[in-house]
Amino acid sequence: MGFGRQVFEFLKAASVAHAQWDMEVSTSIIKNRKKLLILAILLLPIIAVSFAEAGGYLGGKHAYAPAFYTSTIFLASIAVGLAAGLITGCIGAGGGFIITPALMSVGVKGILAVGTDLFHIFAKAIMGTTVHKKLGNVSVKLAIAFLVGSISGTFVGGAINKWFYNKDPLLSDTFISIIYVLILGFLGIYAMTDFIRASRKTSAATSTDSHGGATGVTSIGAKLQNLNIAPMIPFDEDFVPGGKRISGWIVASGGLLVGILSALMGMGGGFVTFPMFVYVFGVSSMTTVGTDIFQIIFTAGVGSIAQYAIYGYVFYSLAVGMLLGSLLGIQVGALTTKVVKGIQIRGFYAITILAGFINRIAALPKKFTEMGYINWPKAVVGNIEFVGNILFWIVVAVFMVWVISKFVTNLANLHHQEVN
C-alpha cells in the first residue's frame, strides 16, 4: 500500500471515528429530557432576540457587543448543522468536514467559522458525553500526556489563526481555505477513486479493527513502543498480559499536532485522535475510546474558549443553531441507513467531500485578487466563487432531499423496526 493510500485510510478512519463520537453524544442529548431542556433554554432567547433584530449581541466581530448579525445567518447555521448531521448519520463519516466551508460560503469570516465550529464541538461534548460508561477504559496517564501536548497545540494553532487575521482578514480567510483545499482535495480524490474501485468490485471497505482491533499493534506502533525514552507510560494492562508502554514524549507530540489542527480547522484536529492512538501509538481500541472521550472535552474547551471565545471569534448563536440542526440531522440520517444500504453511500461521501473542496478552491482566486497577488478581472473571480458556492449547495441540497425523502417514504417501515 502506497503512502498516499495509507494517509487516505488514516483520514477516512478518522472521519468515521469522529462521526461515531458525534452520533453517540447526539443520541445521548436527544434521549435525555434534562439536556433537551437545557438546549431549549439556550435556544429560545436566541430565536427571540434574533428575530427582534437585536441579535448582534449574540455573536460576531467583538466578544461582548458584536457589530453585526442577521437572523438569516442563524437560519443558515441550522441548515449547516442539519446538512452535516445528515451526512454524519447517513454516511457515518464526513459531516464535520463541511461545517467551516459551509459557514464561510454564507459570509462568515474564516476565523469565526473555525472558532464557532470548535465551540459547537465543545458544547456538544459537554452536553452529550456519557463519560461514566467509558471511565473504566480511560488511561489517565495517556490522557494527561496527550492533553499536555494538545492544550499546548491549541495555543499554537490559535496564535497562528489570530496572527493571520490581525495582519489581514483576507489573508486569514485564504489561509484557512488553503488548509481545507489541501485536506478535502486529497481525501475527496482518494474517496472517489475508492468508490469507483468498489463499484467495480475490485476492492472492499477497510474497517478500523483491521488495523489492530482490540489488542493488536501496527508495525509503526510496535516501533514507537520500543523507543525507551523516559517517562514511559504503561497502558492496556487489562487487555495484554503485562500491558504495553510508550514514551510520554511521543504521546505529547501527537497531542501537540491534534491541538494545532483543532485550533486551525475547528473539527479538523480532534477527529484524528482515534486513528492516531490505534494506528500510530498501538493503543487498543477499547482504551482509545475512553481516553478520547476524556481528552476531547478539555482540548475543545481550551481551544474554543481560550483561543477564540475570549477574543470575540465565536458566534454563540450559530453554535447553538448548528447544534440544533445536527441533532435532528444525525437522527434522521442514522435511521435512513436502515432502509438505504449499498455503494451509493460511499459515492455520496466522495461527492460531498469534493463539493467542499470545490467550494474552497473556487474562493481562492477572488482572495488572491483582492490581496493583489494576481490581477484577474473582478467579474471573473466573482463568478468563479459564485459557481463554487452554487455547486456546493446544490450537492448538499440534493443529498439532503434524497435522505429526507427516503426517510419520509419509509417512515412506516422505520417505525415498525423501532417497535420490534
Kinemage of the C-alpha trace (Angstrom):
@kinemage 1
@onewidth
@group {chain A} dominant
@subgroup {mainchain}
@vectorlist {calphas} color= white
{ca met a 1} P 0.000 0.000 0.000
{ca gly a 2} L 1.440 3.372 -1.058
{ca phe a 3} L 1.978 6.282 1.298
{ca gly a 4} L -0.885 8.299 -0.218
{ca arg a 5} L -3.238 5.361 0.186
{ca gln a 6} L -2.181 4.914 3.813
{ca val a 7} L -2.834 8.588 4.529
{ca phe a 8} L -6.266 8.295 2.914
{ca glu a 9} L -7.154 5.236 5.010
{ca phe a 10} L -5.966 7.103 8.115
{ca leu a 11} L -8.081 10.188 7.320
{ca lys a 12} L -11.099 8.099 6.346
{ca ala a 13} L -10.907 6.119 9.584
{ca ala a 14} L -10.513 9.419 11.443
{ca ser a 15} L -13.656 10.736 9.789
{ca val a 16} L -15.563 7.576 10.707
{ca ala a 17} L -14.355 7.738 14.322
{ca his a 18} L -15.426 11.379 14.630
{ca ala a 19} L -18.835 10.531 13.166
{ca gln a 20} L -19.298 7.693 15.655
{ca trp a 21} L -18.477 10.052 18.519
{ca asp a 22} L -20.851 12.649 17.086
{ca met a 23} L -23.682 10.139 16.814
{ca glu a 24} L -23.094 8.876 20.353
{ca val a 25} L -23.188 12.279 22.012
{ca ser a 26} L -26.100 13.459 19.852
{ca thr a 27} L -28.160 10.399 20.751
{ca ser a 28} L -27.324 10.977 24.418
{ca ile a 29} L -28.718 14.513 24.187
{ca ile a 30} L -31.847 13.517 22.263
{ca lys a 31} L -32.747 10.786 24.750
{ca asn a 32} L -32.234 12.941 27.848
{ca arg a 33} L -35.057 15.332 28.776
{ca lys a 34} L -32.844 17.446 31.027
{ca lys a 35} L -30.336 18.002 28.240
{ca leu a 36} L -33.125 18.896 25.800
{ca leu a 37} L -34.455 21.375 28.357
{ca ile a 38} L -31.018 22.976 28.633
{ca leu a 39} L -30.863 23.227 24.838
{ca ala a 40} L -34.312 24.826 24.759
{ca ile a 41} L -33.274 27.345 27.418
{ca leu a 42} L -30.276 28.256 25.261
{ca leu a 43} L -32.261 28.295 22.036
{ca leu a 44} L -35.414 30.240 22.836
{ca pro a 45} L -33.736 33.536 23.839
{ca ile a 46} L -31.530 33.351 20.751
{ca ile a 47} L -34.517 32.881 18.461
{ca ala a 48} L -36.416 35.675 20.180
{ca val a 49} L -33.531 38.118 20.040
{ca ser a 50} L -32.565 37.109 16.506
{ca phe a 51} L -35.929 37.909 15.035
{ca ala a 52} L -36.260 41.038 17.161
{ca glu a 53} L -33.340 42.458 15.139
{ca ala a 54} L -31.143 42.719 18.222
{ca gly a 55} L -29.133 39.591 17.518
{ca gly a 56} L -25.875 41.495 17.205
{ca tyr a 57} L -25.337 40.925 20.909
{ca leu a 58} L -25.198 37.157 20.473
{ca gly a 59} L -22.135 36.692 18.289
{ca gly a 60} L -19.950 38.418 15.770
{ca lys a 61} L -16.838 40.521 15.391
{ca his a 62} L -16.458 41.508 19.053
{ca ala a 63} L -16.754 39.327 22.150
{ca tyr a 64} L -19.384 41.173 24.176
{ca ala a 65} L -21.036 43.628 21.772
{ca pro a 66} L -20.724 42.301 18.207
{ca ala a 67} L -21.006 44.695 15.317
{ca phe a 68} L -23.226 42.635 13.051
{ca tyr a 69} L -25.642 39.720 12.943
{ca thr a 70} L -28.760 38.740 10.992
{ca ser a 71} L -31.476 36.189 11.595
{ca thr a 72} L -30.749 34.833 8.099
{ca ile a 73} L -27.297 33.718 9.225
{ca phe a 74} L -28.871 31.987 12.226
{ca leu a 75} L -31.229 30.057 9.930
{ca ala a 76} L -28.259 29.220 7.733
{ca ser a 77} L -26.452 27.788 10.766
{ca ile a 78} L -29.370 25.426 11.406
{ca ala a 79} L -29.223 24.365 7.748
{ca val a 80} L -25.461 23.820 8.013
{ca gly a 81} L -25.920 21.727 11.159
{ca leu a 82} L -28.755 19.766 9.534
{ca ala a 83} L -26.672 19.031 6.441
{ca ala a 84} L -23.634 17.995 8.494
{ca gly a 85} L -25.844 15.841 10.719
{ca leu a 86} L -27.500 14.094 7.765
{ca ile a 87} L -24.113 13.344 6.224
{ca thr a 88} L -22.705 12.101 9.534
{ca gly a 89} L -25.744 9.981 10.359
{ca cys a 90} L -26.307 8.506 6.903
{ca ile a 91} L -22.754 8.113 5.627
{ca gly a 92} L -21.146 7.586 9.014
{ca ala a 93} L -18.326 9.985 8.136
{ca gly a 94} L -17.519 13.336 6.613
{ca gly a 95} L -20.199 15.610 8.055
{ca gly a 96} L -17.831 17.670 10.175
{ca phe a 97} L -15.688 18.452 7.152
{ca ile a 98} L -18.295 20.690 5.549
{ca ile a 99} L -19.130 22.919 8.548
{ca thr a 100} L -16.366 25.519 8.230
{ca pro a 101} L -16.539 25.693 4.398
{ca ala a 102} L -20.342 25.987 4.592
{ca leu a 103} L -20.215 28.824 7.139
{ca met a 104} L -17.593 30.640 5.077
{ca ser a 105} L -19.690 30.234 1.941
{ca val a 106} L -22.591 32.120 3.567
{ca gly a 107} L -20.350 35.033 4.552
{ca val a 108} L -18.944 34.107 7.970
{ca lys a 109} L -15.265 35.035 8.361
{ca gly a 110} L -12.934 32.041 8.416
{ca ile a 111} L -11.655 32.627 11.947
{ca leu a 112} L -15.243 32.988 13.203
{ca ala a 113} L -16.257 29.811 11.387
{ca val a 114} L -13.380 27.875 12.967
{ca gly a 115} L -13.987 29.284 16.451
{ca thr a 116} L -17.724 28.659 16.240
{ca asp a 117} L -17.245 25.114 14.954
{ca leu a 118} L -14.814 24.314 17.778
{ca phe a 119} L -17.168 25.831 20.370
{ca his a 120} L -20.044 23.789 18.900
{ca ile a 121} L -17.942 20.618 19.354
{ca phe a 122} L -17.177 21.621 22.959
{ca ala a 123} L -20.844 22.327 23.728
{ca lys a 124} L -21.902 19.011 22.233
{ca ala a 125} L -19.203 17.155 24.187
{ca ile a 126} L -20.260 18.748 27.475
{ca met a 127} L -23.956 18.063 26.896
{ca gly a 128} L -23.813 14.644 25.297
{ca thr a 129} L -20.782 12.711 26.505
{ca thr a 130} L -21.687 9.770 28.716
{ca val a 131} L -18.296 9.528 30.372
{ca his a 132} L -19.460 7.243 33.175
{ca lys a 133} L -19.934 4.379 30.712
{ca lys a 134} L -16.365 4.639 29.455
{ca leu a 135} L -14.368 5.614 32.550
{ca gly a 136} L -13.261 2.051 33.119
{ca asn a 137} L -11.332 2.195 29.836
{ca val a 138} L -9.664 5.584 30.357
{ca ser a 139} L -5.881 5.536 30.620
{ca val a 140} L -5.402 8.611 32.803
{ca lys a 141} L -1.627 8.731 32.242
{ca leu a 142} L -2.034 8.559 28.475
{ca ala a 143} L -4.741 11.207 28.616
{ca ile a 144} L -2.633 13.574 30.732
{ca ala a 145} L 0.407 13.243 28.449
{ca phe a 146} L -1.801 13.777 25.411
{ca leu a 147} L -3.510 16.787 26.980
{ca val a 148} L -0.171 18.431 27.768
{ca gly a 149} L 0.521 18.360 24.034
{ca ser a 150} L -2.999 19.055 22.741
{ca ile a 151} L -3.666 22.029 25.022
{ca ser a 152} L -0.282 23.492 24.082
{ca gly a 153} L -1.163 22.879 20.449
{ca thr a 154} L -4.386 24.857 20.705
{ca phe a 155} L -2.362 27.883 21.775
{ca val a 156} L -0.052 27.438 18.787
{ca gly a 157} L -2.883 26.933 16.290
{ca gly a 158} L -4.948 29.736 17.776
{ca ala a 159} L -1.964 32.106 17.697
{ca ile a 160} L -1.386 31.281 14.020
{ca asn a 161} L -5.007 31.972 13.093
{ca lys a 162} L -5.132 35.194 15.112
{ca trp a 163} L -1.826 36.385 13.627
{ca phe a 164} L -3.143 35.936 10.082
{ca tyr a 165} L -6.427 37.656 10.966
{ca asn a 166} L -4.778 40.595 12.703
{ca lys a 167} L -2.394 41.037 9.777
{ca asp a 168} L -5.178 40.890 7.184
{ca pro a 169} L -8.642 39.277 7.449
{ca leu a 170} L -8.411 38.346 3.757
{ca leu a 171} L -5.125 36.550 4.442
{ca ser a 172} L -6.801 34.688 7.301
{ca asp a 173} L -9.665 33.510 5.091
{ca thr a 174} L -7.194 32.495 2.392
{ca phe a 175} L -5.036 30.540 4.840
{ca ile a 176} L -7.989 28.611 6.262
{ca ser a 177} L -9.365 27.955 2.770
{ca ile a 178} L -5.999 26.578 1.618
{ca ile a 179} L -5.886 24.159 4.566
{ca tyr a 180} L -9.323 22.829 3.642
{ca val a 181} L -8.422 22.718 -0.064
{ca leu a 182} L -5.404 20.511 0.664
{ca ile a 183} L -7.161 18.126 3.055
{ca leu a 184} L -10.522 17.911 1.262
{ca gly a 185} L -8.847 17.679 -2.145
{ca phe a 186} L -6.634 14.804 -1.071
{ca leu a 187} L -9.397 12.998 0.802
{ca gly a 188} L -12.031 13.635 -1.885
{ca ile a 189} L -9.915 12.398 -4.791
{ca tyr a 190} L -8.948 9.230 -2.955
{ca ala a 191} L -12.545 8.714 -1.770
{ca met a 192} L -13.836 8.988 -5.331
{ca thr a 193} L -11.135 6.598 -6.557
{ca asp a 194} L -12.070 4.234 -3.742
{ca phe a 195} L -15.750 4.485 -4.688
{ca ile a 196} L -15.043 3.765 -8.357
{ca arg a 197} L -12.944 0.734 -7.455
{ca ala a 198} L -15.600 -0.503 -5.032
{ca ser a 199} L -18.345 -0.037 -7.614
{ca arg a 200} L -16.336 -2.314 -9.920
{ca lys a 201} L -15.999 -4.823 -7.090
{ca thr a 202} L -12.207 -4.694 -7.105
{ca ser a 203} L -11.822 -3.502 -3.524
{ca ala a 204} L -13.612 -3.774 -0.177
{ca ala a 205} L -14.136 -1.333 2.642
{ca thr a 206} L -11.406 -1.285 5.283
{ca ser a 207} L -12.527 -1.382 8.889
{ca thr a 208} L -10.824 0.151 11.891
{ca asp a 209} L -10.407 -3.220 13.535
{ca ser a 210} L -8.210 -4.464 10.670
{ca his a 211} L -5.577 -2.065 11.907
{ca gly a 212} L -5.101 -3.632 15.268
{ca gly a 213} L -8.529 -4.457 16.633
{ca ala a 214} L -8.916 -4.534 20.354
{ca thr a 215} L -5.381 -5.518 21.285
{ca gly a 216} L -3.305 -5.781 18.077
{ca val a 217} L -0.374 -3.446 17.369
{ca thr a 218} L 0.540 -1.958 13.991
{ca ser a 219} L 4.148 -2.029 12.810
{ca ile a 220} L 4.647 1.680 13.500
{ca gly a 221} L 3.022 1.251 16.918
{ca ala a 222} L 5.436 -1.553 17.775
{ca lys a 223} L 8.430 0.564 16.721
{ca leu a 224} L 7.296 3.547 18.813
{ca gln a 225} L 6.642 1.365 21.846
{ca asn a 226} L 10.188 0.013 21.562
{ca leu a 227} L 11.654 3.518 21.878
{ca asn a 228} L 12.683 3.719 25.521
{ca ile a 229} L 12.529 7.475 26.155
{ca ala a 230} L 11.558 8.342 29.721
{ca pro a 231} L 8.989 8.845 31.038
{ca met a 232} L 7.427 5.602 29.800
{ca ile a 233} L 3.656 5.328 30.220
{ca pro a 234} L 2.033 1.916 30.868
{ca phe a 235} L -1.395 1.154 29.360
{ca asp a 236} L -3.671 -1.687 28.217
{ca glu a 237} L -2.904 -3.700 31.372
{ca asp a 238} L -6.435 -5.157 31.263
{ca phe a 239} L -6.090 -6.419 27.676
{ca val a 240} L -2.468 -7.586 27.354
{ca pro a 241} L -0.507 -9.553 29.995
{ca gly a 242} L 1.969 -7.101 31.466
{ca gly a 243} L 0.437 -4.260 29.469
{ca lys a 244} L 2.200 -2.050 26.924
{ca arg a 245} L 4.400 1.017 27.298
{ca ile a 246} L 5.109 4.111 25.235
{ca ser a 247} L 7.110 7.280 25.792
{ca gly a 248} L 5.137 10.201 27.178
{ca trp a 249} L 7.059 12.481 24.798
{ca ile a 250} L 5.642 10.604 21.796
{ca val a 251} L 2.084 10.839 23.137
{ca ala a 252} L 2.507 14.545 23.926
{ca ser a 253} L 3.874 15.168 20.418
{ca gly a 254} L 0.787 13.541 18.933
{ca gly a 255} L -1.368 15.700 21.178
{ca leu a 256} L 0.505 18.794 20.017
{ca leu a 257} L -0.372 18.005 16.391
{ca val a 258} L -4.019 17.368 17.276
{ca gly a 259} L -4.251 20.625 19.249
{ca ile a 260} L -2.777 22.646 16.385
{ca leu a 261} L -5.163 21.101 13.850
{ca ser a 262} L -8.135 21.611 16.178
{ca ala a 263} L -7.368 25.303 16.593
{ca leu a 264} L -6.641 25.787 12.889
{ca met a 265} L -9.642 23.936 11.460
{ca gly a 266} L -12.283 23.610 14.190
{ca met a 267} L -13.241 19.953 13.949
{ca gly a 268} L -10.142 19.239 11.928
{ca gly a 269} L -7.864 18.156 14.766
{ca gly a 270} L -9.778 16.182 17.352
{ca phe a 271} L -11.119 13.806 14.737
{ca val a 272} L -7.637 12.313 14.127
{ca thr a 273} L -7.182 11.284 17.760
{ca phe a 274} L -8.753 7.828 17.422
{ca pro a 275} L -6.685 6.566 14.451
{ca met a 276} L -3.573 8.186 15.919
{ca phe a 277} L -3.974 6.185 19.145
{ca val a 278} L -4.826 2.923 17.359
{ca tyr a 279} L -2.620 3.041 14.248
{ca val a 280} L 0.355 5.136 15.398
{ca phe a 281} L 0.616 4.536 19.154
{ca gly a 282} L -0.667 0.940 19.071
{ca val a 283} L -3.259 1.512 21.806
{ca ser a 284} L -6.218 -0.885 21.929
{ca ser a 285} L -9.482 0.452 20.548
{ca met a 286} L -11.211 -0.064 23.921
{ca thr a 287} L -8.687 2.116 25.779
{ca thr a 288} L -8.711 4.640 22.924
{ca val a 289} L -12.476 5.219 23.076
{ca gly a 290} L -12.491 6.092 26.768
{ca thr a 291} L -9.317 8.183 26.633
{ca asp a 292} L -10.504 10.087 23.556
{ca ile a 293} L -13.817 10.963 25.207
{ca phe a 294} L -11.904 12.161 28.265
{ca gln a 295} L -9.488 14.409 26.343
{ca ile a 296} L -11.804 15.915 23.717
{ca ile a 297} L -13.714 17.962 26.304
{ca phe a 298} L -10.521 19.625 27.525
{ca thr a 299} L -8.923 20.103 24.103
{ca ala a 300} L -12.070 21.551 22.521
{ca gly a 301} L -12.875 23.561 25.640
{ca val a 302} L -9.479 25.216 25.991
{ca gly a 303} L -9.212 25.741 22.234
{ca ser a 304} L -12.646 27.281 21.763
{ca ile a 305} L -12.673 29.438 24.900
{ca ala a 306} L -9.034 30.429 25.449
{ca gln a 307} L -8.179 30.886 21.772
{ca tyr a 308} L -11.415 32.146 20.223
{ca ala a 309} L -14.300 32.989 22.556
{ca ile a 310} L -12.445 35.495 24.733
{ca tyr a 311} L -11.215 37.309 21.633
{ca gly a 312} L -14.696 37.527 20.117
{ca tyr a 313} L -14.208 34.861 17.454
{ca val a 314} L -17.250 32.746 18.330
{ca phe a 315} L -20.795 33.162 17.036
{ca tyr a 316} L -22.609 31.700 20.040
{ca ser a 317} L -25.975 31.802 18.321
{ca leu a 318} L -24.623 29.979 15.269
{ca ala a 319} L -23.088 27.324 17.515
{ca val a 320} L -26.499 26.662 19.071
{ca gly a 321} L -28.123 26.689 15.630
{ca met a 322} L -25.631 24.127 14.338
{ca leu a 323} L -26.151 22.009 17.443
{ca leu a 324} L -29.913 22.043 16.916
{ca gly a 325} L -29.654 21.200 13.213
{ca ser a 326} L -27.068 18.462 13.681
{ca leu a 327} L -29.077 16.732 16.428
{ca leu a 328} L -32.034 16.404 14.070
{ca gly a 329} L -29.924 15.545 11.035
{ca ile a 330} L -27.925 12.796 12.723
{ca gln a 331} L -31.063 11.029 13.966
{ca val a 332} L -32.756 11.165 10.546
{ca gly a 333} L -29.579 10.109 8.743
{ca ala a 334} L -28.889 7.212 11.090
{ca leu a 335} L -32.454 5.907 10.761
{ca thr a 336} L -32.298 6.200 6.971
{ca thr a 337} L -29.346 3.799 6.804
{ca lys a 338} L -31.716 1.063 7.977
{ca val a 339} L -33.575 1.234 4.671
{ca val a 340} L -30.862 2.573 2.364
{ca lys a 341} L -27.777 0.425 2.006
{ca gly a 342} L -25.144 -0.073 -0.655
{ca ile a 343} L -22.466 1.586 -2.690
{ca gln a 344} L -24.452 4.831 -3.044
{ca ile a 345} L -23.437 5.816 0.484
{ca arg a 346} L -19.749 5.712 -0.419
{ca gly a 347} L -20.456 7.676 -3.569
{ca phe a 348} L -22.219 10.422 -1.637
{ca tyr a 349} L -19.310 10.536 0.813
{ca ala a 350} L -16.845 11.197 -2.004
{ca ile a 351} L -19.107 13.722 -3.722
{ca thr a 352} L -19.784 15.782 -0.583
{ca ile a 353} L -16.065 15.912 0.284
{ca leu a 354} L -15.256 17.029 -3.273
{ca ala a 355} L -18.041 19.625 -3.099
{ca gly a 356} L -16.368 21.158 -0.037
{ca phe a 357} L -13.053 21.104 -1.895
{ca ile a 358} L -14.551 22.879 -4.937
{ca asn a 359} L -16.237 25.440 -2.688
{ca arg a 360} L -12.974 26.471 -1.025
{ca ile a 361} L -10.741 26.339 -4.098
{ca ala a 362} L -13.264 28.456 -6.031
{ca ala a 363} L -12.963 31.157 -3.350
{ca leu a 364} L -9.168 31.455 -3.713
{ca pro a 365} L -8.952 33.437 -6.998
{ca lys a 366} L -11.076 36.241 -5.515
{ca lys a 367} L -8.999 36.267 -2.323
{ca phe a 368} L -5.728 36.377 -4.282
{ca thr a 369} L -7.072 39.183 -6.482
{ca glu a 370} L -8.243 41.268 -3.525
{ca met a 371} L -4.828 40.887 -1.877
{ca gly a 372} L -3.074 41.896 -5.101
{ca tyr a 373} L -1.307 38.569 -5.699
{ca ile a 374} L -2.975 38.076 -9.089
{ca asn a 375} L -4.611 40.506 -11.481
{ca trp a 376} L -7.764 38.779 -12.694
{ca pro a 377} L -10.931 40.731 -13.594
{ca lys a 378} L -13.228 41.139 -10.580
{ca ala a 379} L -16.192 39.847 -12.541
{ca val a 380} L -14.323 36.641 -13.410
{ca val a 381} L -13.159 35.833 -9.865
{ca gly a 382} L -16.575 36.775 -8.507
{ca asn a 383} L -18.269 34.378 -10.916
{ca ile a 384} L -15.810 31.580 -10.060
{ca glu a 385} L -16.609 31.969 -6.360
{ca phe a 386} L -20.349 32.147 -7.101
{ca val a 387} L -20.249 28.948 -9.172
{ca gly a 388} L -18.266 27.185 -6.424
{ca asn a 389} L -20.856 28.187 -3.829
{ca ile a 390} L -23.767 27.155 -6.042
{ca leu a 391} L -22.247 23.758 -6.858
{ca phe a 392} L -21.512 23.138 -3.180
{ca trp a 393} L -25.037 23.933 -2.009
{ca ile a 394} L -26.617 22.028 -4.916
{ca val a 395} L -24.701 18.888 -3.917
{ca val a 396} L -25.589 19.365 -0.245
{ca ala a 397} L -29.242 20.138 -1.067
{ca val a 398} L -29.581 17.107 -3.363
{ca phe a 399} L -28.128 14.877 -0.669
{ca met a 400} L -30.437 16.354 1.976
{ca val a 401} L -33.513 15.933 -0.226
{ca trp a 402} L -32.507 12.365 -1.060
{ca val a 403} L -32.030 11.360 2.592
{ca ile a 404} L -35.130 13.127 3.868
{ca ser a 405} L -37.279 11.692 1.051
{ca lys a 406} L -36.032 8.183 1.820
{ca phe a 407} L -36.771 8.795 5.497
{ca val a 408} L -40.303 10.073 4.864
{ca thr a 409} L -41.251 7.401 2.316
{ca asn a 410} L -40.005 4.652 4.645
{ca leu a 411} L -41.361 6.167 7.851
{ca ala a 412} L -43.845 3.376 8.442
{ca asn a 413} L -41.204 0.715 7.897
{ca leu a 414} L -38.778 2.516 10.218
{ca his a 415} L -41.445 2.798 12.899
{ca his a 416} L -42.138 -0.917 12.577
{ca gln a 417} L -38.416 -1.707 13.013
{ca glu a 418} L -38.216 0.550 16.091
{ca val a 419} L -41.229 -1.176 17.691
{ca asn a 420} L -39.729 -4.613 17.072
